[in-house]
């Protein structure tokens, strides 16, 4: 993998209305790995993800992506795909149309790539149903498709396997493996501890805005061979 | 701005104009229907006055323009006079307010967050939304004008003069001049509405869309109650401009002031948005 993506988080903190949301978080994340975030509701996982995306402005500390400081050199990571909170698309458009709208901003991919991504997440690109008629699982799959279709350098997924069935979860695993092989940094939060351990190379445990644990998971090679 | 950044901005703007404008089609339809209804009501009222010989002629194009876009004459407090908010003018202000109410803030949720992070920088996103806001205001007024012209054509009295007796009888005012009426009728309400729409959008970042609409509309209502150069809503009413009425506010100063204030809201909003936290909406 050439030109590995690198995210460096140093002493990151965030206060909102005098409440400490993130407290002195430091991490080094590199491309080609999946990083899991574990913690209770309200522990700060989603806020950390938002900070890495550039959606919230840190009170203190820095985040740099490939040497560029977020909030100073760049407003957002240059190549990022996100799925945070409920994926809300245009209700009167089909899944394909919705992704075409999203892809039209950066214009990095064409219809063929969008079609393949939809197939990869288990959706039919020729489905005429509009988004408002999608089931919860289908909406989640479309959200994931929107996050990964441009093969971004940084992928941030908050509870990606929510509302997915067994086959959906398996497809997500395959997709994440492929992205990992492409050199993306993947950060995901998942309430299913077992699934998180299966998917992740390293897991950070967050509690009350602080990192209270960091596990580097060994023996991932066997699991990756099964997937690939 | 680098070439790539410029292309990205143009695509972002295209996305906002295309999908953000489509989402307002119901409001545009309401604006058209409301305008036509007002014109029909005006025509009927004048026709009744003709029968009672209070007015000599049916309304011409200028009469419709003054009635629909004029606002109201200065309100002077008196014991036997109650203040009524100018209904037509207030409805148009609200329509503009609702047209720009939720799209920018809603575009910070769900797929909008993905679009924001793909916009490369926050300034791009903000400027695109400002341009979108201006376009919505222009669309609303274009539709109002379309409604006036369609009504004028359908009714069939193809007169282009302003009837002072209709003004006096229907609006209670005599215009000192009609020179430049069309130009000011096009420019004044539009620039005023653009300023209020940009103010509303900027304030919605701080206090939310509904509160910002309420605040802006309250300010506009106060403007209709008190004629003052400092209450900027006055400049949106032709019937309060010194060009057309004796004791009116200076329209030229009003236009310059509103353009400057619009620019201030764009700049201040951009600065505020640089530090804005995009959080999950409750």
Boltz contact constraints between the chains, C-beta under 6 A:
constraints:
  - contact:
      token1: [A, 53]
      token2: [B, 117]
      max_distance: 6.0
  - contact:
      token1: [A, 55]
      token2: [B, 278]
      max_distance: 6.0
  - contact:
      token1: [A, 56]
      token2: [B, 277]
      max_distance: 6.0
  - contact:
      token1: [A, 57]
      token2: [B, 275]
      max_distance: 6.0
  - contact:
      token1: [A, 75]
      token2: [B, 121]
      max_distance: 6.0
  - contact:
      token1: [A, 75]
      token2: [B, 122]
      max_distance: 6.0
  - contact:
      token1: [A, 76]
      token2: [B, 117]
      max_distance: 6.0
  - contact:
      token1: [A, 80]
      token2: [B, 117]
      max_distance: 6.0
  - contact:
      token1: [A, 82]
      token2: [B, 114]
      max_distance: 6.0
  - contact:
      token1: [A, 85]
      token2: [B, 280]
      max_distance: 6.0
  - contact:
      token1: [A, 87]
      token2: [B, 110]
      max_distance: 6.0
  - contact:
      token1: [A, 88]
      token2: [B, 109]
      max_distance: 6.0
  - contact:
      token1: [A, 88]
      token2: [B, 110]
      max_distance: 6.0
  - contact:
      token1: [A, 88]
      token2: [B, 111]
      max_distance: 6.0
  - contact:
      token1: [A, 89]
      token2: [B, 111]
      max_distance: 6.0
  - contact:
      token1: [A, 102]
      token2: [B, 114]
      max_distance: 6.0
  - contact:
      token1: [A, 104]
      token2: [B, 11]
      max_distance: 6.0
  - contact:
      token1: [A, 105]
      token2: [B, 11]
      max_distance: 6.0
  - contact:
      token1: [A, 105]
      token2: [B, 12]
      max_distance: 6.0
  - contact:
      token1: [A, 105]
      token2: [B, 115]
      max_distance: 6.0
  - contact:
      token1: [A, 105]
      token2: [B, 118]
      max_distance: 6.0
  - contact:
      token1: [A, 106]
      token2: [B, 118]
      max_distance: 6.0
  - contact:
      token1: [A, 146]
      token2: [B, 114]
      max_distance: 6.0
